[in-house]
Amino acid sequence: MRTANVNSPDAEHPTAGEAVPLTLFLALIIVAIILGLTGAVADGLLFLLFIGIAVLVADLLYMALRTRHSARHRPLR
């Protein structure tokens, strides 16, 4: 039985180019949640809720387009 070598180049680890967009995606999700909660709870700051929703939608569209683009250019194994 052969075990997988985690140090091999074929290992499923994100490269530096893939890690940055994922970090950006997660950071924008957190910002959208914080803005949305602040806008929903604080009196007179309802506009923050709408900004949070806009950031969330833009972030999801960005990630969808990025994964769609990277799926086309992924080399066959």
SEZABA-95126 format. One record per atom (N, C-alpha, C): residue number from 1; x, y, z; residue in one letter; chain; atom name. Coordinates in pm, whole numbers. Layout:
<bakols>
+-----+--------+--------+--------+----+----+----+
:   i :      x :      y :      z : aa : ch : at :
+-----+--------+--------+--------+----+----+----+
: NUM :      X :      Y :      Z :  A :  A : CA :
...
+-----+--------+--------+--------+----+----+----+
</bakols>
This chain:
<bakols>
+-----+--------+--------+--------+----+----+----+
:   i :      x :      y :      z : aa : ch : at :
+-----+--------+--------+--------+----+----+----+
:   1 :     84 :   -118 :      0 :  M :  A :  N :
:   1 :      0 :      0 :      0 :  M :  A : CA :
:   1 :     89 :    124 :      0 :  M :  A :  C :
:   2 :     58 :    217 :    -85 :  R :  A :  N :
:   2 :    140 :    337 :   -102 :  R :  A : CA :
:   2 :     76 :    454 :    -27 :  R :  A :  C :
:   3 :    156 :    528 :     48 :  T :  A :  N :
:   3 :    103 :    643 :    121 :  T :  A : CA :
:   3 :    133 :    770 :     43 :  T :  A :  C :
:   4 :     52 :    870 :     65 :  A :  A :  N :
:   4 :     69 :    997 :     -5 :  A :  A : CA :
:   4 :    182 :   1077 :     59 :  A :  A :  C :
:   5 :    264 :   1136 :    -23 :  N :  A :  N :
:   5 :    372 :   1220 :     24 :  N :  A : CA :
:   5 :    322 :   1364 :     26 :  N :  A :  C :
:   6 :    314 :   1423 :    145 :  V :  A :  N :
:   6 :    261 :   1560 :    155 :  V :  A : CA :
:   6 :    358 :   1663 :    102 :  V :  A :  C :
:   7 :    484 :   1628 :     84 :  N :  A :  N :
:   7 :    582 :   1722 :     31 :  N :  A : CA :
:   7 :    594 :   1717 :   -120 :  N :  A :  C :
:   8 :    518 :   1632 :   -184 :  S :  A :  N :
:   8 :    527 :   1620 :   -329 :  S :  A : CA :
:   8 :    459 :   1740 :   -395 :  S :  A :  C :
:   9 :    501 :   1776 :   -515 :  P :  A :  N :
:   9 :    439 :   1890 :   -584 :  P :  A : CA :
:   9 :    294 :   1863 :   -623 :  P :  A :  C :
:  10 :    252 :   1737 :   -624 :  D :  A :  N :
:  10 :    115 :   1705 :   -660 :  D :  A : CA :
:  10 :     19 :   1717 :   -543 :  D :  A :  C :
:  11 :     68 :   1749 :   -425 :  A :  A :  N :
:  11 :    -18 :   1761 :   -307 :  A :  A : CA :
:  11 :   -117 :   1875 :   -327 :  A :  A :  C :
:  12 :   -234 :   1861 :   -270 :  E :  A :  N :
:  12 :   -342 :   1959 :   -286 :  E :  A : CA :
:  12 :   -328 :   2071 :   -183 :  E :  A :  C :
:  13 :   -230 :   2157 :   -203 :  H :  A :  N :
:  13 :   -210 :   2272 :   -117 :  H :  A : CA :
:  13 :   -225 :   2398 :   -201 :  H :  A :  C :
:  14 :   -291 :   2501 :   -145 :  P :  A :  N :
:  14 :   -303 :   2624 :   -223 :  P :  A : CA :
:  14 :   -167 :   2691 :   -240 :  P :  A :  C :
:  15 :   -145 :   2743 :   -358 :  T :  A :  N :
:  15 :    -21 :   2815 :   -383 :  T :  A : CA :
:  15 :    -36 :   2957 :   -331 :  T :  A :  C :
:  16 :     71 :   3033 :   -335 :  A :  A :  N :
:  16 :     66 :   3171 :   -286 :  A :  A : CA :
:  16 :    -33 :   3254 :   -367 :  A :  A :  C :
:  17 :    -46 :   3226 :   -495 :  G :  A :  N :
:  17 :   -140 :   3300 :   -578 :  G :  A : CA :
:  17 :   -285 :   3268 :   -547 :  G :  A :  C :
:  18 :   -313 :   3149 :   -495 :  E :  A :  N :
:  18 :   -449 :   3110 :   -459 :  E :  A : CA :
:  18 :   -484 :   3151 :   -318 :  E :  A :  C :
:  19 :   -386 :   3163 :   -230 :  A :  A :  N :
:  19 :   -414 :   3193 :    -90 :  A :  A : CA :
:  19 :   -458 :   3337 :    -69 :  A :  A :  C :
:  20 :   -405 :   3430 :   -146 :  V :  A :  N :
:  20 :   -440 :   3570 :   -130 :  V :  A : CA :
:  20 :   -587 :   3595 :   -162 :  V :  A :  C :
:  21 :   -641 :   3549 :   -276 :  P :  A :  N :
:  21 :   -783 :   3573 :   -303 :  P :  A : CA :
:  21 :   -874 :   3506 :   -200 :  P :  A :  C :
:  22 :   -835 :   3391 :   -150 :  L :  A :  N :
:  22 :   -918 :   3325 :    -49 :  L :  A : CA :
:  22 :   -918 :   3406 :     80 :  L :  A :  C :
:  23 :   -804 :   3461 :    118 :  T :  A :  N :
:  23 :   -796 :   3547 :    236 :  T :  A : CA :
:  23 :   -878 :   3672 :    216 :  T :  A :  C :
:  24 :   -870 :   3731 :     99 :  L :  A :  N :
:  24 :   -950 :   3850 :     67 :  L :  A : CA :
:  24 :  -1099 :   3817 :     72 :  L :  A :  C :
:  25 :  -1137 :   3702 :     18 :  F :  A :  N :
:  25 :  -1276 :   3660 :     20 :  F :  A : CA :
:  25 :  -1328 :   3647 :    164 :  F :  A :  C :
:  26 :  -1252 :   3579 :    248 :  L :  A :  N :
:  26 :  -1294 :   3561 :    387 :  L :  A : CA :
:  26 :  -1297 :   3693 :    464 :  L :  A :  C :
:  27 :  -1200 :   3781 :    439 :  A :  A :  N :
:  27 :  -1199 :   3911 :    506 :  A :  A : CA :
:  27 :  -1321 :   3994 :    465 :  A :  A :  C :
:  28 :  -1356 :   3992 :    337 :  L :  A :  N :
:  28 :  -1473 :   4068 :    293 :  L :  A : CA :
:  28 :  -1603 :   4009 :    347 :  L :  A :  C :
:  29 :  -1608 :   3878 :    364 :  I :  A :  N :
:  29 :  -1726 :   3816 :    425 :  I :  A : CA :
:  29 :  -1742 :   3865 :    569 :  I :  A :  C :
:  30 :  -1630 :   3870 :    643 :  I :  A :  N :
:  30 :  -1634 :   3916 :    782 :  I :  A : CA :
:  30 :  -1676 :   4064 :    787 :  I :  A :  C :
:  31 :  -1621 :   4146 :    698 :  V :  A :  N :
:  31 :  -1658 :   4287 :    694 :  V :  A : CA :
:  31 :  -1807 :   4303 :    662 :  V :  A :  C :
:  32 :  -1858 :   4225 :    569 :  A :  A :  N :
:  32 :  -2000 :   4232 :    533 :  A :  A : CA :
:  32 :  -2089 :   4193 :    652 :  A :  A :  C :
:  33 :  -2048 :   4091 :    725 :  I :  A :  N :
:  33 :  -2127 :   4049 :    842 :  I :  A : CA :
:  33 :  -2126 :   4157 :    950 :  I :  A :  C :
:  34 :  -2008 :   4214 :    976 :  I :  A :  N :
:  34 :  -1999 :   4319 :   1078 :  I :  A : CA :
:  34 :  -2081 :   4442 :   1038 :  I :  A :  C :
:  35 :  -2070 :   4484 :    912 :  L :  A :  N :
:  35 :  -2149 :   4599 :    866 :  L :  A : CA :
:  35 :  -2299 :   4569 :    873 :  L :  A :  C :
:  36 :  -2336 :   4449 :    833 :  G :  A :  N :
:  36 :  -2478 :   4412 :    836 :  G :  A : CA :
:  36 :  -2534 :   4408 :    976 :  G :  A :  C :
:  37 :  -2460 :   4349 :   1069 :  L :  A :  N :
:  37 :  -2507 :   4344 :   1208 :  L :  A : CA :
:  37 :  -2513 :   4484 :   1270 :  L :  A :  C :
:  38 :  -2413 :   4565 :   1243 :  T :  A :  N :
:  38 :  -2413 :   4702 :   1296 :  T :  A : CA :
:  38 :  -2530 :   4781 :   1239 :  T :  A :  C :
:  39 :  -2555 :   4767 :   1110 :  G :  A :  N :
:  39 :  -2665 :   4839 :   1048 :  G :  A : CA :
:  39 :  -2801 :   4791 :   1096 :  G :  A :  C :
:  40 :  -2813 :   4663 :   1128 :  A :  A :  N :
:  40 :  -2941 :   4610 :   1173 :  A :  A : CA :
:  40 :  -2969 :   4645 :   1319 :  A :  A :  C :
:  41 :  -2864 :   4655 :   1400 :  V :  A :  N :
:  41 :  -2881 :   4676 :   1544 :  V :  A : CA :
:  41 :  -2882 :   4824 :   1581 :  V :  A :  C :
:  42 :  -2791 :   4902 :   1526 :  A :  A :  N :
:  42 :  -2776 :   5042 :   1564 :  A :  A : CA :
:  42 :  -2889 :   5126 :   1504 :  A :  A :  C :
:  43 :  -2943 :   5213 :   1586 :  D :  A :  N :
:  43 :  -3052 :   5300 :   1542 :  D :  A : CA :
:  43 :  -2997 :   5410 :   1453 :  D :  A :  C :
:  44 :  -3052 :   5426 :   1334 :  G :  A :  N :
:  44 :  -3010 :   5531 :   1243 :  G :  A : CA :
:  44 :  -2896 :   5492 :   1151 :  G :  A :  C :
:  45 :  -2849 :   5370 :   1158 :  L :  A :  N :
:  45 :  -2739 :   5327 :   1072 :  L :  A : CA :
:  45 :  -2782 :   5215 :    978 :  L :  A :  C :
:  46 :  -2906 :   5224 :    930 :  L :  A :  N :
:  46 :  -2959 :   5122 :    840 :  L :  A : CA :
:  46 :  -2880 :   5116 :    709 :  L :  A :  C :
:  47 :  -2820 :   5228 :    671 :  F :  A :  N :
:  47 :  -2742 :   5229 :    547 :  F :  A : CA :
:  47 :  -2624 :   5132 :    554 :  F :  A :  C :
:  48 :  -2572 :   5105 :    675 :  L :  A :  N :
:  48 :  -2463 :   5009 :    689 :  L :  A : CA :
:  48 :  -2509 :   4867 :    654 :  L :  A :  C :
:  49 :  -2634 :   4837 :    683 :  L :  A :  N :
:  49 :  -2689 :   4707 :    646 :  L :  A : CA :
:  49 :  -2687 :   4691 :    494 :  L :  A :  C :
:  50 :  -2727 :   4795 :    424 :  F :  A :  N :
:  50 :  -2729 :   4788 :    277 :  F :  A : CA :
:  50 :  -2587 :   4783 :    219 :  F :  A :  C :
:  51 :  -2495 :   4854 :    281 :  I :  A :  N :
:  51 :  -2355 :   4846 :    237 :  I :  A : CA :
:  51 :  -2301 :   4706 :    260 :  I :  A :  C :
:  52 :  -2333 :   4646 :    375 :  G :  A :  N :
:  52 :  -2291 :   4510 :    405 :  G :  A : CA :
:  52 :  -2346 :   4409 :    305 :  G :  A :  C :
:  53 :  -2472 :   4427 :    267 :  I :  A :  N :
:  53 :  -2533 :   4339 :    168 :  I :  A : CA :
:  53 :  -2463 :   4356 :     32 :  I :  A :  C :
:  54 :  -2434 :   4481 :     -5 :  A :  A :  N :
:  54 :  -2366 :   4507 :   -132 :  A :  A : CA :
:  54 :  -2225 :   4445 :   -133 :  A :  A :  C :
:  55 :  -2153 :   4456 :    -22 :  V :  A :  N :
:  55 :  -2019 :   4397 :    -13 :  V :  A : CA :
:  55 :  -2029 :   4245 :    -23 :  V :  A :  C :
:  56 :  -2128 :   4186 :     42 :  L :  A :  N :
:  56 :  -2145 :   4041 :     37 :  L :  A : CA :
:  56 :  -2175 :   3994 :   -106 :  L :  A :  C :
:  57 :  -2265 :   4061 :   -174 :  V :  A :  N :
:  57 :  -2300 :   4023 :   -312 :  V :  A : CA :
:  57 :  -2180 :   4040 :   -404 :  V :  A :  C :
:  58 :  -2107 :   4152 :   -390 :  A :  A :  N :
:  58 :  -1990 :   4175 :   -475 :  A :  A : CA :
:  58 :  -1882 :   4070 :   -447 :  A :  A :  C :
:  59 :  -1866 :   4032 :   -321 :  D :  A :  N :
:  59 :  -1766 :   3931 :   -285 :  D :  A : CA :
:  59 :  -1803 :   3794 :   -341 :  D :  A :  C :
:  60 :  -1929 :   3758 :   -335 :  L :  A :  N :
:  60 :  -1972 :   3629 :   -390 :  L :  A : CA :
:  60 :  -1957 :   3625 :   -542 :  L :  A :  C :
:  61 :  -1988 :   3736 :   -608 :  L :  A :  N :
:  61 :  -1969 :   3743 :   -753 :  L :  A : CA :
:  61 :  -1822 :   3734 :   -790 :  L :  A :  C :
:  62 :  -1737 :   3801 :   -714 :  Y :  A :  N :
:  62 :  -1592 :   3795 :   -738 :  Y :  A : CA :
:  62 :  -1541 :   3652 :   -725 :  Y :  A :  C :
:  63 :  -1582 :   3584 :   -620 :  M :  A :  N :
:  63 :  -1534 :   3448 :   -599 :  M :  A : CA :
:  63 :  -1590 :   3353 :   -706 :  M :  A :  C :
:  64 :  -1714 :   3373 :   -746 :  A :  A :  N :
:  64 :  -1773 :   3288 :   -849 :  A :  A : CA :
:  64 :  -1700 :   3306 :   -982 :  A :  A :  C :
:  65 :  -1671 :   3430 :  -1018 :  L :  A :  N :
:  65 :  -1598 :   3454 :  -1142 :  L :  A : CA :
:  65 :  -1455 :   3401 :  -1134 :  L :  A :  C :
:  66 :  -1394 :   3413 :  -1019 :  R :  A :  N :
:  66 :  -1256 :   3366 :  -1003 :  R :  A : CA :
:  66 :  -1249 :   3214 :  -1013 :  R :  A :  C :
:  67 :  -1341 :   3143 :   -949 :  T :  A :  N :
:  67 :  -1337 :   2997 :   -956 :  T :  A : CA :
:  67 :  -1374 :   2949 :  -1096 :  T :  A :  C :
:  68 :  -1462 :   3020 :  -1163 :  R :  A :  N :
:  68 :  -1499 :   2985 :  -1300 :  R :  A : CA :
:  68 :  -1379 :   3005 :  -1393 :  R :  A :  C :
:  69 :  -1307 :   3115 :  -1373 :  H :  A :  N :
:  69 :  -1190 :   3145 :  -1456 :  H :  A : CA :
:  69 :  -1077 :   3044 :  -1430 :  H :  A :  C :
:  70 :  -1053 :   3010 :  -1303 :  S :  A :  N :
:  70 :   -942 :   2919 :  -1273 :  S :  A : CA :
:  70 :   -975 :   2775 :  -1313 :  S :  A :  C :
:  71 :  -1102 :   2741 :  -1320 :  A :  A :  N :
:  71 :  -1139 :   2606 :  -1362 :  A :  A : CA :
:  71 :  -1110 :   2584 :  -1511 :  A :  A :  C :
:  72 :  -1117 :   2689 :  -1588 :  R :  A :  N :
:  72 :  -1089 :   2679 :  -1732 :  R :  A : CA :
:  72 :   -940 :   2661 :  -1758 :  R :  A :  C :
:  73 :   -856 :   2717 :  -1675 :  H :  A :  N :
:  73 :   -713 :   2717 :  -1700 :  H :  A : CA :
:  73 :   -638 :   2614 :  -1616 :  H :  A :  C :
:  74 :   -708 :   2527 :  -1550 :  R :  A :  N :
:  74 :   -644 :   2425 :  -1468 :  R :  A : CA :
:  74 :   -591 :   2315 :  -1560 :  R :  A :  C :
:  75 :   -463 :   2281 :  -1550 :  P :  A :  N :
:  75 :   -407 :   2177 :  -1638 :  P :  A : CA :
:  75 :   -462 :   2038 :  -1604 :  P :  A :  C :
:  76 :   -470 :   1955 :  -1705 :  L :  A :  N :
:  76 :   -514 :   1817 :  -1684 :  L :  A : CA :
:  76 :   -402 :   1738 :  -1618 :  L :  A :  C :
:  77 :   -439 :   1641 :  -1539 :  R :  A :  N :
:  77 :   -339 :   1559 :  -1470 :  R :  A : CA :
:  77 :   -317 :   1431 :  -1545 :  R :  A :  C :
+-----+--------+--------+--------+----+----+----+
</bakols>
